[in-house]
Amino acid sequence: MTPVRTLTHRAATLAAVLALAAAPAVAQPAEKAPPAAKPAAKAKAAAKPAKGKQGLKLPELEQFTLDNGLQVAFMHVDAAPVVSVQVWYHVGSKDEPRNRRGSAHMFEHMMFKGTQHVPPEEHARDINKVGGYVNAGTMEDATFYYETLPADYLDFAVQLEAERMRNLLFRDDMIKTEREVVKEEIRQQENNPIAKGFLRFLEIAFTKHPYSWTAGGTIADLDATTADDLEKFYDTYYQPNNALLVVVGNVTLDQVKATADKHFGAIAKAAAPPRPADAAPEPAQTEQRREVVEAGQIGLTLIGYHIPEAKAVDVYALQLASQILGDGESSRLKQRIKAVDKKTKRPLGLEAGSQVMIKEDPGLMVLLGVYLDPAAADPIEAAILDEVAKLAAKGPSADELRKAKNQMQSGFVFGLDSADGIAQQIGQSWILTGDAGQFLRDLDEIEKVTTDDIKRVAKTYLAPTQATIVVIPPKGAPAAPASK
């Protein structure tokens, strides 16, 4: 579990849905390695050590910005002789042209396939040779690359990231190969009715905003994407003034400043990149939307509600509401749907849960129920809506709220148990809120949430008229017409 405002990354919501539905795993956007930094300019102290009511204490987060606009965040952690180097680019699938979906995902693969001075695959091999590892992820809001390695190799890792920030080679054979790799990942989703149903759910929930598609991409758009298209995307978004270099580990601030300036200082600042999503805000939903889609291996009912962007203070109360409704065996939905009925001697369904899609722009809360009996579809839908209505009417008990807070706070702290875990929280915080240090204040913000706050956000955002409902019936169920 990641920190408060940053609960989703690398299509985590889809992964959670698939896990709860006990469906075959769907390949998530490819994983690989990290990005770079720039001229060491004015250094400024950022967030102080976090130590609010919850007693969390972390070293000071230092931030500075290079003359070319590259932002750098550093935290000294000496628990082990390692360092995590990550580069977060403020570009994800929501920045893609609507007819070139999958472009952001392509770079997650291509950034390992050779630059002017580093042969294909050598970036990862070189990190592995010194005892480190690399990875990467693509999301709707960002693409990030990282390596964790012995601290003595900080300069080496930063050099590699600077090299591929602007020196990527666009070879036709490489693009063709990586396009096929990404397309195969998409085919795995297309062969899974649960995954297809979730993607359709997003299309129904987001009628205008590019969150209507995930970072995976589409085969038709990838086939239409040319090397020129990709190079234009790269030149627009893979720039120092659109990136954050994060360094966490057993190194010093002076070392970070020196290596950032040494390897990124010569990269010129680019024009501010366009933000297509700004021109496509999602209109307010005023009536319920409902659709029955292709049958899956098992039945799955998805109910989603629009929620504010990550910066909004109501996000804390909404995440606690999600905890109370569907996270953990004692949550309301799990208790309701998995309880054995006295008359039938059977539970209503197999599983239930919730997931909050916290995004840079307004996202979704997703509630779900899993079942085998086609006759359970309507009762499960009614049960989920009923539990939401009860929470809005009376709010949680004191014990429920305290437990939800404890779960979120402990999950948050556990996410900070390694250098790369801390670095990911810094990067996600920057992407989602514009403040790399915001995550340090999340614990205290969680603690401030009251029962009345939970009732208020449930009434405001989880109203029946604002629900998007997608039903994936189990195979063998009679076809049902879509409604509303």
Protein Blocks (a to p, Z undefined) as FASTA:
>chain_A
ZZfklmbgghllmmmmmmmnopacddddddfbdcdddddddddddddddddfnopacddd
dddddfkopacdddddfkbccddddddddbdfklpcfklghjlmmmmmmmmnopfklcgh
klmmmmmmnopacdddddfkbccddddddfklmmmmmmmmmmmmmmcccdfklmmmmmmm
mmmmmmmmmmpmklmmmmmmmmmmmmmbmklpcfkbpfklmmmpcfklmmmmmmmmmcfk
lcccddedjddfklmmmmmmmmmmmpccddddddfklmmcccddfbdcdddddddfbdcd
ddddddddfklmklmmmmmmmmmmmgcjkbmklmmmmpccfklopafblbdcddddddfb
dcddddddddfblklmmmmmmmmmmmmmmmmmnopafklmmmmmmmmmmmmmmmmmcfkl
mmmmmmmmmmmnopaklmmmmmmmmmmpcfklmmmmmmmmmgfklpccdddddehiacdd
deZZ
